[in-house]
Amino acid sequence: MVLDQATPSRYFFGSLLAASVVLALFTYPPSGVLAIGAAGCVLLVVTESVEDHIGPMTIVALTVLVTVTVLSASLCVVRRRTENRFRHVQAVAEAVQLALLRPLPARIGPLLLAGFYRAADNEALIGGDLYSVRPTPFGIRVIVGDVKGKGITATQTVATVISSFQEAALIHPSLSQVAERIDVALQLDRDSPAPEPVGNGRPVHTPGKAAGPADEVFVTAVLLEFYADARAVRVLDRGHQPLLIIRRGTATVVESDHSLPLGMSDLLTSPPHTATHTLDPGDILIAYSDGVTEARDSSGTFYPLRERIQDHCADSAGPVSPTRLVTFIEEDVARWAPTLGDDLVAIALQAAPVGGKESVRGQLI
């Protein structure tokens, strides 16, 4: 209207009022869009009446404005429905994440722990990495793993591994038996793969398609079992990244017997062996996925986890705690590789000081 008043009568800018209605579509509810459109129509008519310029151009501008207002209000209804559906889906995804990957407490019995999880897809909450911590009659048991593949199929495998681990960890006296139970569950998934959902939310079955070598379902994982006082740990490595231990400020690799991943037990020539390691006071174990060590900077250099932890420990004024260590790794990887190509998970575990106050007992993760 300002342009209309500031220019000669042969110029007409009333049709630009339609732009305000279109812009309102992205921020206001349908009623607001209709109100802005109605206000524009009134303003146009009043302005043109005062200037006595009502003519064919005014009628055309009013027709365009009314049409754009109705269409914008309809699109606004669609936008709000889409937003509500997205919020609902996001809430469901958050519930699934909390059900599968529950937040780690600061302490379980004699064990201090901290960890972080970050999916490669910024819009996703769950990827192909997994972790679970479970207090059992046989000690505190932990699993950290990485599923082959990504997307919906990987999430289904994550659910299989975690549910199998949480059940088997309570009833089987050895880590090997726990791993065998997970192996069976993964083989069942491989032989009878779950249908993938399609756009309308219903699963789709592909007749005649059987799982083959290219569809192998397997998980690289490390299983840990801490003694009652957390002064020793049993390690069962099923094709996962080697554990790191920080002892008196030095980060080193924990020796273990490397075996085939979970889900490939039918290819084993001998049973996987469990290694036992004594933990000194202050020792911190770090379990992580290959997403951490394979994060690349702009030049393509892999993230040197052990060296970066070593430098961090050397620069720290006091003892390093699991929480501080995990926070450093998460922030340092983000600085090293702003764009991720894989999911990340890292968990730090440490025996609590003798006589320390136990803040959390019996929590199931």
Disulfide bonds with the S-S distance in Angstrom:
none
